[in-house]
Amino acid sequence: EGPTRRVPRTLDCDLKRGLVGTCVPGDAVTLYGIIRYMPTAGALSNKGEGKQAASRALFVLYLEVKAVVNNRRALASASADRGGADFTPLQLEFIREIHQEPERFPLLVASFCKHIYGQNLVKAALLLALLGGVPLRAPGAERRLRRRGDVHVLLLGDPGLGKSELLRALARLSPRGIYVSGNSSSVAGLTASVVRDPSGEFALEAGALILADQGVCCIDEFDKMGTDQQALLEAMEQQTVSIAKAGIVCTLPAQTTVVTAANPSKGSWDLSLTLVQNLKGIMSEALLSRFDVIYLMRDESDAANDAALSRHIVRQRMHGGAGAHADADMPRASGIGDWANTRAAEQRP
C-alpha cells in the first residue's frame, strides 16, 4: 500500500533459507535487510560497445532480506502478552470519558459519518459489522471454522441516500479497510491474480479481499458487477480464497467483513414486488443468503423529514461547517445520541 494519491512503488526482495514462506500475499510485513545492486543484462553481455554501451552504467536495486516481521502476527502475540494495545495519555483520557457515559453505543453512532442525516439504524449496523463477533471453531488440532464471527451487511435502496459515503467512512475508520467500486472490479481484482515477475516466473498478487484480511472490504455499486459476484461465495462463508492458476494451487486467508451497497433492478425500490423480484438479474439467492444484515433504505416523501434534511445540509455548509455545532449544547433526546439530527431539534423555536 502506497501513500494517498501516490503511485505505489515496488522493490525486489531476496529471501533465502528459513525466511522463505514466512508470509503470504495480503500480509503486512516489515523487512530488514541490506540494499544491494545488480547490473542489468546489457552490462553482463560480452558484446561490443554498440547500442548497449549506455546500459553498462545501469544497475537494479534489490533488498537482501535478513529478517521478516509479520505485523499481523506480531500484533496478535503482543496483545495476548500485554492483554491489550498501547494508548497515548490523550486516548486513555478520552476512553475514560466515554466509559462514564451511561449509553456508549448511541455516542458511537452519533459520531460516525455525521454529515449524513439520520440513518441511525444503518450506522449502528455498520459499526457492529466493524466490531465483528467471535468465530466459533471446532475442537481439535485442526480447529476448523464452524461459524464465522464477521457480520456481512448489504445496503439496498433508492439512489441518492448516501450509501457510498457510508461505505467510504467505514473503510477509513477500519485499520485494514478497502473500498472498491463494483463497476471497475473483476474477479482477479477481488481475489488474487497471477502475474509474471521480471525473472519470468509466476507470482500471486493479492486482491481486495485478501488485502482486507482481519478488516473490512466495502464494495460499492454491487449491482454493476454481474457474474463477478460469484467470486465472493467462498470468501464470505469459508473465509478463504482458493487459487488454481498457472500451476499455483494454494488457499489464502480472507477473514474479511464484506459490506456492499446496491440499487434495485428498476432503479428505485418497488414495494409491490418481493425482495427476490426487486433483485432479479442483480444478485443470486445463494449470494443473498451469505449476508447477515440486509437493510432497505427508501426515499420516502415526507415534508417534515425533507425540511429537517434541508436544514441539516444548510447547517453543515454555514461558516465552514461551524454551524453544525450550533446546537451542541442542547440536551440529547432519550435514547438518541445525535440530537441535532432529530425532528425535535427542528421544532425548537
N, C-alpha and C positions, 0 to 999 in steps of 0.2 A: 504494500500500500504506500503510495507516494503522498506528498503534501497536497493540500487542497489547491485545485486549479493548477497543478503542475503535472508534467509528463512523468510517469513512473520510470525510474532508471533501473537497469539490471546490471549485475556483476557476476561473472562466472566464479564459482567456488569449487575448490578441490578438496574432497573429503576422502580420507584413507582409513583403512583398518576398522577399528571399532566404532568410528564415527559414522560409518555407512549405515543407513536405516534408523538413525536416531530421530527422524522427523518424517512426516508425511505431508503431501500437499494440503494446504489450508492451515498448517500450524504457524504461529508467530514465534520466531526463534531469534536469538541473539548469537551472532557468530563472532568468535575471537580468532584472529589469525594474523598472517603476515602478507602484505601486498607484494606480489611477485609480478614480473613481466615476462612475456614470451614473444619472440619475434614472429612476424607474420610469415605467410607462406613464401612471399617474394624474397625475404631475407634468407630463407633456408635453401632456396634454389641455387644451383651451381651454374646457371646460365649466364650469358654475357650481360653487360650493363643494360643496354636497350631500354625498353619501356619500364622495366622493373627496378631501375636504379633508384627512383624516388621512394619506392616502398621498402627499401632496405633500412630506412630510418624509422619505420613504423613498428610499434610494439603493442601488444594486447595485455591489459592488466587483468589479473585474477587474484583471488584471495585463497591462500593456502591455509585452510581451517585447522586450528589447533584445539578448539573447544566449541561445543554446541550447547546452548542453554535453551531448552524448550520453555517458553514463557508460560504457557498454559499449565504444564505440569509443575513448574516451579511455584506458581501462584497457588495451585491446589495444595501442594505439600506445605507451603509456608502458612496458609490459612489453617491447615489441620494442626500444625505445630503451635501456632500462636493463638488459635481459636478465633481469629478474625483478621481483618485488614488493618493497615495503619491509616490513621486520620490525623489531619492537622488540628491544632487547637481551635481554629475558627470553625472547622467542620464539626468537632466534638461539641462546641457550644451550640451550634445550630441543631445538632441531634438532640441535645438536652432540651432545647426549647420546643422542638416537635414532640418530644416524649411527654411534656407537660400538658399537651393539648388533649382534651377529652376525646375528640374524634380526629384521628390522624388521617384516615383514608380520604375523607372529603377534602382535607387540605391538599393532599397529593393530586386529587382530581382537579381542584381549582387551580393548581399551579401548572398543570400540563396543557400546553398549546392554548394559551389564554386568548390569542387573537381570534380563535374560532368560537363563535357564540353558541352557548348551550351545549347540547350533545353530551351531557354528563354521563349517561349510561355507556355511550360508546367510549368515552375517555376512560371510564372505570374498567371496561373490558380490555382495552389496550394496555393499561397499567398492570392488570392482573396477568396478561399474557407476557409482559416484560418480566415480571417477577417469577412466573412459572410455578411449577409444582415439584413434587418429589417423585422420581421414577421408581417403579417397582420392579425388582429383578428377582429371578428365580434363585433359590438357594443352590449352592454347589460351587464347584471350581470355575465353571464357565460363566455363571451369573448372567444368563441370557435375559434380555429385556422382555418383561411380561406386560408392562403398562408404562407408557411414556409419561413424563412429567410436563412436557411442553404443551401449551394450550394454543391451538391454531384458531385464528379468527378470520372470518370472512365478512367484509362490509359490502352490502348490496344496497342499491337505491338509485334515486334520481341524480343526475349530474349537477354540479354546482353547489354541493353541500360540504365541501372541504375535506373530502376523503383523502385526497392527495396530500394536503397539508398535514393531516393527522399522521399519515404514514411517514412523511419526512421528519416530523417532530419525534416520532417513536424511534426512527433509525438514528437520529442524532443523540437521543437520550441513552441508547444502548451502548455499552463499551465495545461490542462487536456487532454493530448494526450495519446492514447492507440494504440500500434502496435501489431497486431496478424497475424499469418500465417494461410492461409485457409486450408492447408493440415493437420493441427493439431488442428482445431477448430471444435466445434459441436454447435448444436442449443442451448443447455443449457449454453455453454461457451460464446455465443454471447448475449443471452437474460438474462435468470435467471434460476437457478436450485433450487430445493427443497431438503434440506439436513436435517438430523435428528441430533439435538444437543445432548449433553451428558445427558440432562434430559429426553430424549425420545420424545420431541415434534418436530414438523416440523418447519423449518425456511427457509427463502429465502436467497439465495446467489447471489449477483448481478453479471451479466456478463459484457462483454466488452462494449456493447452499453450503458448500464446503468452507468457504471463507467466513461464513456466518456461524460456524460451529460454536456451540455454547453461547449463541447470541440470537439476534432477530433478523430475519430476512423479510423485507417488505416489498411486495410485488404489486405495483400499480398497473392499471389498465389490464386486469387479468382476463377480461373478456376478449382481448385482442390477440391472445397467444395461440388460439386454435388447438391443433393436436399436440403442441409442445407442452401442454399442461400434464400429459401423462407421465412426464419425467418426474413429477412431484409425488407420485403414488408411493414409491418405495421410501423416499426421504421423509415423508410426513408420517408414516406409520412405523417403519422399521428403523428409522433414524440413521440409515446408511445409504451410500451411493455405490452401486456395483458397476465396475468398468471392465469391459472386454473389448479392447480396440488395439489393433496393430501389435498383437502378441502380448499386450499388457493386460493381465487379469488380476484385479485387486478389488478390495472393498474399503471405502474411505468413510470415516465417521462424519455424520451430518446431523448432530443433535441440535437442530435449529427450530426455533419458533417461527412458523410461517404466518404472516399477516398479509392478506390480499384485499384489494378493492376492485369491484366490478360493477358494471352497469347492466341492466336487463337487456334482453334481445330487442325490445321495441324502443329502447332509449329511456323511457320512463316506466315506472312500475305500474302494472295493471292489476287492480285488486280483484277483478273478475276471474283472473287466472290463478292457478296454483303455483307453488314455488318452482316445481319442475317445468311447468309450461313457460314461466317467465324466463327461465334459464335454458330454454331449448336451443340447441346449437351452440351454446356458450360453455357449458360445463356438464360433464357426465355425472351420473348418480354415484359412481364409485368414488370419484374425487370429492363430490359433495359430502359424502359420509366421513371423509377424513377431518373435516372441520368440527371443532368442538363448540364454537360460538358463531352463530350466523345472525347478524344484526341487519335489520331493514331500516334504511334511512329514507324518509319520504319528505318531499317539499309540499307541505300542506298549506292551503290558503287560509290564513288567519290574520286578521287585521291587527290584533294586539301583538301577536308574535312578530309580525313584519315590522311594526313600529319599534318594538324593543330591539330587533336586529339592526334597524337603521340607526337608532341612537347609539348602539354599541359600536357600529362602524365609524360614526362621526366622532365618538369619544376616543376611539383608537387613533384617529388621524389628527385630532386637535393638538396643537403645540408640540408636535413631535412625539405623540403618544403619552404626554403627561396628563392629558385629560382622562385617560383610562383609570388613573389612580385618584380621581377626584372624590370618589365615594369610598375610599379605602378605610376611612374612619367610621363608616356606618356598621352597625352590628350585623352579624350573619343571621340569615334565616334558619329556622330549625331544620337540621339535617342537610343543609346545603352549604358547601364551603364558599362557592363563588357567588356572593350576594349581589354583586353588580350585574351579573348576567341573568337575573331573575326578573319576573314581571313585577314583583313587589318594589324593586328599585325604580321601575318606570312609573309607578303610581305615586311616587313620593312627590309632594308639591314643590 
